[in-house]
């Protein structure tokens, strides 16, 4: 129940952010803006367009709703397991055979160290112990001097009181077993100092998925969600400006490359802001409620995921922007969105399958050097191991060079197609002209 105040605090933070965005929008509508355009001073007209794009996206209702939904989902994923785990403050420990008074005292002492109340019961045989573990009547079983039995595997990142009690019992009983098996000679003292904890074996089989694999799975899913969301923004934004003829007014003041580059930069900054807000909120809330959901994440996999998320957006944003300039109706956008998303979906499925199986196949390694699929394949390959530093640099260099090439082609298509109205512009006729 201790996590309830933190859940209320999280809800207040979400409410405060919503009120702040609403107040800022009202202030902008009340009078002419007097803000200073910092991006324009750095990047000229491109920064001015980016500043406009950021302002429009941040005060849009869609951005606020999506941000609040993401924060609510993150808060629920962190707080609910904490409430469930903190509600169980007692453990039932079974002992196969007879539980001696000394063993009961030792179990009580270790349970008090973990702020747990413990009940020690005797179990007739090992088979009965397995059945009671599976049914939930027992939390763990001491199998004499052989092992500690639990129902499910205990991950290395599990810091709950029950997991700590199982580890403490395994270590303590392992040392006691060594004391009984050895005297106090020099050789036997060395045996005692090298005593190992008893193995903790599970009744049910578990997966051998490492922390890096779990981090890569989450990273691949997040990259897919964010790319599809913000690339759709880019495609729809360019199409809407063309359909409403706003682009004609804008092109009277700025060059096409400045308008397109500023739009993509602005949407990218909004994407980074939203992602950073969600990550910071998750880390703060997890720390506040004592959740272990985010413990043990692999830093190298996280860094690789963020870098190739940026590279992936930089590559695809030009493609989607050029496609948006060819259309001016919703049905035309839908017909273009599917073929553009094929490499994204393909890279996502292959990388997700590899991360789940724990094997970096030759196909994943090939996709890591192709800019359309590298945002998914690189984090997976890093998590599974075996990638060299020069391969990371080579993949990043290919993505950067390809992005510059795609940007030149996309800017040419945008410049020629964005002012053509009256129907969908065919790429073949556009290139021919």
Secondary structure, 3 states (H helix, E strand, C coil): CCCHHHHHHHHHHHHHHHHHHHHHHHHHHHCCCCCCCHHHHHHCHHHHHHHHHHHHHHCCHHHHHHHHHHHHHHHHHHHHHHHHHHCCCEEEEEEECCCCHHHHHHHHHHHHHCCCEEEEEEECCHHHHHHHHHHCCCCEEEECCCEEEECCCCCCCCCCHHHHHHHHHHHHHHHHHHHHHCCCCHHHHHHHHCCCCCCEEECCCCCCCCHHHHHHHHHHHHHHHHHHHHHHHHHHHHHHHHHCCHHHHHHCCCCHHHHHHHHHHHHHHHHHHHHHHHHHHHHHHHHHHCCCCCCCCCHHHHHHHHHHHHHHHHHHHHHHHHHHHCCCCHHHHHHHHHHHHHHHHHHHHHHHHHHHHCCCCHHHHHHCCCHHHHHHHHHHHHHHCCCCHHHHHHHHHHHHHHHHHHHHHHHHHHHHHCCCCCCCCCHHHHHHC
